[in-house]
Amino acid sequence: MSRSSVTAIFTKNFNHTPKGLGIGWRIRASCEPQSFPRHVIEAAIAAGVAKPVQRRKPAKA
């Protein structure tokens, strides 16, 4: 399970408590992108309540 943070837009409220971690997330729907650990975003996308946001790559000079 990767600990890196990724960004998504949540279209519905989402509660996620993975087994074995002893911590949970209660995420409210928002039009603004939100960052959470990768496993939380992956679970939300699988549940159909979030859409991933691609990070912008900086322009080359």
DSSP file (Angstrom, degrees, kcal/mol; ACC not computed):
  #  RESIDUE AA STRUCTURE BP1 BP2  ACC     N-H-->O    O-->H-N    N-H-->O    O-->H-N    TCO  KAPPA ALPHA  PHI   PSI    X-CA   Y-CA   Z-CA
    1    1 A M              0   0    0      0, 0.0     2,-0.2     0, 0.0    37,-0.0   0.000 360.0 360.0 360.0 120.0    0.0    0.0    0.0
    2    2 A S        -     0   0    0      1,-0.1    37,-0.7     2,-0.0    36,-0.1  -0.493 360.0-157.7 -77.7 142.3    1.6    3.2   -1.1
    3    3 A R        +     0   0    0     -2,-0.2    -1,-0.1    35,-0.1     0, 0.0   0.410  53.1 120.1 -98.2   0.4    1.7    6.2    1.2
    4    4 A S        -     0   0    0     33,-0.1    34,-2.6     1,-0.1     2,-0.4  -0.299  65.0-116.9 -68.5 153.1    2.1    8.9   -1.4
    5    5 A S  E     +A   37   0A   0     32,-0.2     2,-0.3    33,-0.1    -1,-0.1  -0.722  33.5 179.1 -93.8 137.9   -0.6   11.5   -1.7
    6    6 A V  E     -A   36   0A   0     30,-2.6    30,-2.1    -2,-0.4     2,-0.4  -0.843  21.2-121.1-130.4 170.0   -2.8   11.9   -4.8
    7    7 A T  E     +A   35   0A   0     46,-0.4    46,-2.3    -2,-0.3     2,-0.3  -0.895  31.1 159.9-120.8 142.2   -5.6   14.3   -5.7
    8    8 A A  E     -AB  34  52A   0     26,-2.3    26,-2.9    -2,-0.4     2,-0.6  -0.976  37.4-119.1-151.0 161.5   -9.3   13.7   -6.7
    9    9 A I  E     - B   0  51A   0     42,-2.7    42,-2.3    -2,-0.3     2,-0.5  -0.940  29.5-144.1-104.6 122.7  -12.6   15.4   -6.9
   10   10 A F  E     - B   0  50A   0     -2,-0.6    20,-2.0    22,-0.4    40,-0.3  -0.769  17.1-175.4 -92.0 124.1  -15.2   13.7   -4.7
   11   11 A T  S    S+     0   0    0     38,-2.4     2,-0.3    -2,-0.5    39,-0.2   0.622  74.2  23.7 -92.2 -16.3  -18.7   13.7   -6.1
   12   12 A K  S    S-     0   0    0     37,-1.2    -1,-0.1    16,-0.1    18,-0.1  -0.961  96.4 -86.6-142.0 158.1  -20.3   12.2   -3.0
   13   13 A N        -     0   0    0     -2,-0.3     2,-0.4    16,-0.1    15,-0.2  -0.362  48.4-164.4 -62.2 148.1  -19.4   11.9    0.7
   14   14 A F  E     -C   27   0B   0     13,-2.8    13,-3.4     2,-0.0     2,-0.5  -0.991  16.7-164.7-145.1 129.6  -17.1    9.0    1.4
   15   15 A N  E     -C   26   0B   0     -2,-0.4     2,-0.4    11,-0.2    11,-0.2  -0.959  15.0-179.4-112.2 131.1  -16.1    7.1    4.6
   16   16 A H  E     +C   25   0B   0      9,-2.8     9,-2.9    -2,-0.5    24,-0.0  -0.977  14.5 167.5-137.8 122.6  -13.1    4.8    4.4
   17   17 A T        -     0   0    0     -2,-0.4     7,-0.2     7,-0.3     2,-0.1  -0.861  23.7-153.3-131.6  97.0  -11.5    2.7    7.2
   18   18 A P    >>  -     0   0    0      0, 0.0     3,-1.2     0, 0.0     4,-0.6  -0.404  28.1-100.2 -71.8 146.9   -9.0    0.2    5.8
   19   19 A K  T 34 S+     0   0    0      1,-0.2     0, 0.0     2,-0.1     0, 0.0  -0.388 102.0  15.4 -64.9 139.1   -8.5   -3.0    7.8
   20   20 A G  T 34 S+     0   0    0     -2,-0.1    -1,-0.2     1,-0.1    -3,-0.0   0.283 102.6  87.8  86.1 -10.7   -5.4   -3.0   10.0
   21   21 A L  T <4 S-     0   0    0     -3,-1.2    -2,-0.1     2,-0.2     3,-0.1   0.785  76.0-144.6 -92.4 -27.9   -4.6    0.7   10.0
   22   22 A G     <  +     0   0    0     -4,-0.6     2,-0.3     1,-0.2    -3,-0.1   0.708  68.8  90.7  72.2  19.1   -6.7    1.8   12.9
   23   23 A I        -     0   0    0     -5,-0.4     2,-0.3     2,-0.0    -1,-0.2  -0.987  54.8-164.9-143.3 150.5   -7.6    5.1   11.3
   24   24 A G        -     0   0    0     -2,-0.3     2,-0.4    -7,-0.2    -7,-0.3  -0.898  12.2-136.0-135.2 165.2  -10.4    6.2    9.0
   25   25 A W  E     -C   16   0B   0     -9,-2.9    -9,-2.8    -2,-0.3     2,-0.6  -0.979   5.8-165.6-124.1 133.8  -11.2    9.1    6.7
   26   26 A R  E     -C   15   0B   0     -2,-0.4     2,-0.5   -11,-0.2   -11,-0.2  -0.961  20.3-172.9-116.6 109.3  -14.6   10.9    6.4
   27   27 A I  E     -C   14   0B   0    -13,-3.4   -13,-2.8    -2,-0.6     2,-0.3  -0.884  12.6-146.4-112.9 130.8  -14.5   12.9    3.2
   28   28 A R        -     0   0    0     -2,-0.5   -18,-0.2   -15,-0.2   -15,-0.1  -0.723  29.2-102.9 -94.8 144.2  -17.1   15.4    2.1
   29   29 A A        +     0   0    0     -2,-0.3     2,-0.3   -18,-0.1   -18,-0.2  -0.322  50.1 166.4 -61.5 144.7  -18.0   16.0   -1.5
   30   30 A S        -     0   0    0    -20,-2.0   -20,-0.3   -18,-0.1     4,-0.1  -0.986  47.6-132.7-159.2 151.0  -16.6   19.1   -3.1
   31   31 A C  S    S+     0   0    0     -2,-0.3    -1,-0.1   -22,-0.1   -20,-0.1   0.663  90.3  83.8 -76.8 -17.2  -16.0   20.7   -6.5
   32   32 A E  S    S-     0   0    0      1,-0.1   -22,-0.4   -22,-0.1    -2,-0.1  -0.645  92.2-104.8 -88.4 142.7  -12.4   21.4   -5.4
   33   33 A P        -     0   0    0      0, 0.0     2,-0.4     0, 0.0   -24,-0.2  -0.380  36.8-159.5 -63.1 142.9   -9.7   18.8   -5.7
   34   34 A Q  E     -A    8   0A   0    -26,-2.9   -26,-2.3    -4,-0.1     2,-0.4  -0.962   8.0-136.9-126.9 144.3   -8.7   17.1   -2.4
   35   35 A S  E     +A    7   0A   0     -2,-0.4   -28,-0.2   -28,-0.2   -30,-0.1  -0.872  33.1 150.1-106.7 133.2   -5.5   15.2   -1.5
   36   36 A F  E     -A    6   0A   0    -30,-2.1   -30,-2.6    -2,-0.4     5,-0.1  -0.919  54.5 -65.2-146.1 168.2   -5.4   12.0    0.4
   37   37 A P  E >>  -A    5   0A   0      0, 0.0     4,-1.8     0, 0.0     3,-1.1  -0.258  53.4-110.5 -56.8 148.9   -3.2    8.9    0.6
   38   38 A R  H 3> S+     0   0    0    -34,-2.6     4,-2.7     1,-0.3     5,-0.2   0.846 115.8  56.2 -51.5 -42.2   -3.2    6.9   -2.6
   39   39 A H  H 3> S+     0   0    0    -37,-0.7     4,-1.7     1,-0.2    -1,-0.3   0.823 106.6  50.8 -65.9 -29.8   -5.1    3.9   -1.1
   40   40 A V  H <> S+     0   0    0     -3,-1.1     4,-2.2     2,-0.2    -1,-0.2   0.933 112.4  45.7 -70.4 -46.3   -8.0    6.2    0.0
   41   41 A I  H  X S+     0   0    0     -4,-1.8     4,-2.6     1,-0.2     5,-0.2   0.909 111.8  52.1 -63.0 -42.8   -8.3    7.8   -3.5
   42   42 A E  H  X S+     0   0    0     -4,-2.7     4,-2.3     1,-0.2    -1,-0.2   0.899 110.4  48.3 -61.7 -40.5   -8.2    4.3   -5.1
   43   43 A A  H  X S+     0   0    0     -4,-1.7     4,-1.7    -5,-0.2    -1,-0.2   0.893 112.0  49.5 -66.1 -39.5  -11.0    3.0   -2.8
   44   44 A A  H  X>S+     0   0    0     -4,-2.2     5,-2.4     2,-0.2     6,-0.7   0.895 111.4  48.1 -67.2 -40.4  -13.1    6.1   -3.6
   45   45 A I  H ><5S+     0   0    0     -4,-2.6     3,-1.1     1,-0.2    -2,-0.2   0.920 110.9  51.2 -65.2 -43.0  -12.6    5.7   -7.3
   46   46 A A  H 3<5S+     0   0    0     -4,-2.3    -1,-0.2     1,-0.3    -2,-0.2   0.838 109.5  51.0 -61.9 -33.2  -13.5    2.0   -7.1
   47   47 A A  H 3<5S-     0   0    0     -4,-1.7    -1,-0.3    -5,-0.1    -2,-0.2   0.566 115.1-119.5 -81.0  -8.8  -16.7    3.0   -5.2
   48   48 A G  T <<5S+     0   0    0     -3,-1.1    -3,-0.2    -4,-0.5    -2,-0.1   0.722  85.3 108.1  80.8  21.8  -17.6    5.5   -7.9
   49   49 A V  S   <S+     0   0    0     -5,-2.4   -38,-2.4     1,-0.1   -37,-1.2   0.374  71.4  47.7-112.4   3.7  -17.5    8.6   -5.7
   50   50 A A  E     -B   10   0A   0     -6,-0.7   -40,-0.2   -40,-0.3    -2,-0.1  -0.988  58.6-151.6-144.8 152.6  -14.3   10.3   -6.9
   51   51 A K  E     -B    9   0A   0    -42,-2.3   -42,-2.7    -2,-0.3    -6,-0.0  -0.992  31.1-117.1-122.5 130.2  -12.6   11.3  -10.1
   52   52 A P  E     -B    8   0A   0      0, 0.0     2,-0.5     0, 0.0   -44,-0.3  -0.300  19.7-143.3 -67.4 149.7   -8.8   11.5  -10.3
   53   53 A V        -     0   0    0    -46,-2.3   -46,-0.4     0, 0.0     2,-0.3  -0.965  13.5-135.0-113.7 125.2   -7.2   14.8  -11.0
   54   54 A Q        -     0   0    0     -2,-0.5     2,-0.2   -48,-0.1   -46,-0.0  -0.625  22.2-121.5 -79.5 133.8   -4.0   14.7  -13.1
   55   55 A R        -     0   0    0     -2,-0.3     2,-0.3     1,-0.1    -1,-0.1  -0.514  28.4-114.9 -72.4 141.9   -1.2   16.9  -11.8
   56   56 A R        -     0   0    0     -2,-0.2    -1,-0.1     1,-0.0     3,-0.0  -0.590  23.2-134.2 -77.9 136.5   -0.1   19.5  -14.3
   57   57 A K        -     0   0    0     -2,-0.3     3,-0.1     1,-0.1    -1,-0.0  -0.746  29.1-107.1 -88.3 137.8    3.5   19.1  -15.5
   58   58 A P        -     0   0    0      0, 0.0     2,-0.1     0, 0.0    -1,-0.1  -0.340  38.7-105.0 -64.0 145.1    5.5   22.3  -15.5
   59   59 A A        -     0   0    0      1,-0.1     2,-0.3     2,-0.0    -3,-0.0  -0.414  33.6-114.6 -69.2 143.5    6.2   23.9  -18.9
   60   60 A K              0   0    0      1,-0.1    -1,-0.1    -2,-0.1    -3,-0.0  -0.608 360.0 360.0 -79.7 139.9    9.6   23.4  -20.3
   61   61 A A              0   0    0     -2,-0.3    -1,-0.1     0, 0.0    -2,-0.0   0.459 360.0 360.0 -80.4 360.0   11.6   26.7  -20.7
